[in-house]
Amino acid sequence: MEGAPDDAILLVASMRGAILITHNERDFRLLYGAWQRWPREWGTNPAPQHAGILLMKQEPAPILASAILDLLKDRASFTNAMYQWTLANGWR
């Protein structure tokens, strides 16, 4: 989906039941907030589900892979959740 708009990427990930991993923190924080708030305002609760969003700073691939594996061991579900990882602070 190279070159696709961020909202389309989130929609396709949601439709596929895929966890979205991104370095684009700013845009996906905005989309996550809209995903959570708009259905309530439109009276379409519950919000549509997505498999989760992982925000990660750019680091070498082995470091990122290790961080993702650590998170997968700790969490049973990522549904409608967003987690942020940095080398300094780990997952939040």
N, C-alpha and C positions, 0 to 999 in steps of 0.2 A: 504493500500500500504506500510505497514511497511517493511523496508528493501529495498524498491525500490530506484533506483538512483534518484537524485534530478531532472534531466532533464525529466525523465519519469513522475514524480509527476507533474511537470509544464505542460507537454503535456496532461496528463489525465485531470487535472483541466481545461485546455483550452478547450479540447474537450467537457467537461461537462458544460462549461459556469460557472464554480465555482470560486469564489474568493479564492485564496490560502493564508492561514494564516500560518506563519512560525516563528520559533525562530532562524532559520539558516540564519542569515543576510549575512554572507560572501558569501556563495554559491549562494544564490538567487539574490544577487546584480550582481554577475558575469553572471548568466543566464539571468537576465533582460537586462543587457547591450548587451549580444549577441543577444537576441531576437529582440532588437531594431536596432542594427547595421548590422547584417548579411544580412537581406533581401535587404537593400539599396545597399550593396556591390555586391550582387548577381543579382541585377536588378529585384527583385521580389516584389517591393513596390506595395501596402502598406504591411507593416509587418502583419503577421497573428495576429489575435486578441486573447487576453486572458482577462479574467474577472477582473483581478487585483491581485496584490500581496501586502499583509500586513505583514510587518516585525515588530515583537513585542518581546521585552525582556521578559524573563520568570518572571512572577508575579503570585500571586494567581488568580485562575480562575474568581472570581467575579470582580476583578479589570480589567482583560483583557476583559471580557464580557461588562462591562460598557464602556470601551474605544471604543470597536467596535461599540456599539450602538450609541455613540456620533458621530463617524465618519459617520455611515450610515445616521444619521439625516442631516448631513452637505453636503453630496455629492449625486448627482443624478446618476453619472456613475463612475465606476472605470476602465473602459475598457482601457487596455494597460498602466495603471498607477501603480506606486508603492509608498506606503506610509510607513513611519517608525514611530513607537510609542515607547516612553520611558516614564517612570513614571515622570521623571524630566521635560521633554520638551513637552510631549503630542505628537500630530501628526505633522509630517513634510512630 
